[in-house]
Amino acid sequence: MFKKEFQKSFNNKMVYLDSGATSMKLDLVVESEIEFLTKFNTNTHNEVSESSSKINELIENLRVKVKEFLNTKEGNVAFVSGTTYASNQLAFGLIEEINAKHEVVVTAVEHSSNLLPWIEISNKTGAKLNYFDLNNDGTIDIKSINKVVNKNTKIVSFAHISNTLGYENDVKKIVEEIKKINENTLIFIDCAQSISHEKINVFEWGVDAITFSTHKMYGPFGLGILWAKDTILNRLKPLVLGGGNIVSVERNSFQLSDGPHKLEAGTMNLSSIYAFDKLLDWYQKTDINNIKSYELKLKKYFVSEFNKLNDDEIIIYNLDNNQSSILFNIKGVSSQDFAIFLEKKYQIITRAGQHCAQLTKELTNSKTTVRATLSIVNTKADIDKLIEAFKDKDKWSEYII
């Protein structure tokens, strides 16, 4: 259904099941980056150049287009290097407002990019770091939110969808419960794993900021999106200073730009921004609900075929959810060794290790796992090949040097 749109970045001999780390790139994304580099290749902030003026206009129009994609008219969009940068910008951009009287709440299954900044902030400011209670599937236990959120809670930050177990948090309900307890709590959502699978509705959620990366949504590398309410953007101190985020400079002082521009020092990743603009047009035509429906059919097919194996040597930690990730281990085999076997014998690309979410071991009781992620580049034939590899799992050691 979708695979034909990825021919320029796809090796047809390979079964690519690592979209959770980075997705394949749509042909139109590859072509758009080349088009920018060969037809424009200009920098911003130069109103004399016609090409530069066009790119300046594209960027400002793209901010609006991103907000429409996220279903919000308020706030604004900053273009940064990735989700990790965006998360750090939120944390360290507000550090001067945080002190030992405050509390910050996260989950134990956050990606390191949304966990380490808050650990560091709590260490530097003395603020207390709390963790939500989780249900068995890894979702936030809404009924126990009042155990960790209180009048001192300054910030709450968590993932919409986990990058490991693939759970989906009910953001709207969680936000409602938090605001009942403390309406002043700032709520930040990591959408890196959900942005290409679910329709994001920022207006309905009522959150203060979200982050995501374009390379996980069939788009270019090196581009992250930080959307935030204007009240947050106005308070954020930029992590980096330089050309592009200042209005004026004196001998001993300078004046920062307003809004998202102050977070965009230096030359932005313009070829990626140009390609992302085209990518959002594709999403508008495609309808993300069709993407979700296709992936759900693949997951259901996998569950059906896997259950036929009736093999208790294969441990799958998230078989029953409707998300695209499949987190598993083979009893007695290291995750890295089995991932090597999958690639060498079956040309199946997965990801093995801790997935930058080391505290997930508290739920899986395993330090490392193999993660296979389904996406629109996959077909039922890819799942058949993975099932075939599971049947052949005892031969894994023949492919380890």
Buried (B, 14 or more C-beta within 10 A) or exposed (E): EBBEBBEBBBEEEEBBBBBBBBBBBBBBBBBBBEBBEEEBEBBBEEEEBEBBBEBBEBBEEBBEBBBEBBEBEEBBBBBBBBBBBBBBBBBBBBBEBBEEEBBBBBBBBBBBBBBBBBBBBBEEBEBBBBBBBBBEBBBBBBEBBEEBBEEBBBBBBBBBBBBBBBBBBEBEEBBBBBBEBBEEBBBBBBBBBBBBBBBBEBEEBBBBBBBBBBBBBBBBBBBBBBBBBEEBBEBBBBBBBEEBBBEEEEEEEEEBBEBBBBBBBEEBBBBBBBBBBBBBEBBEEBEBEEBBEBBBEBBEBBBEBBEEEEBEEBBBBBBEBEBBBBBBBBEEBBBEBBBBBBBBBBBBBBBBBBBBBBBBBEBBEBEBBBBBBBBBBBBEEBBBBBBEBBEEBEEBEEBEE
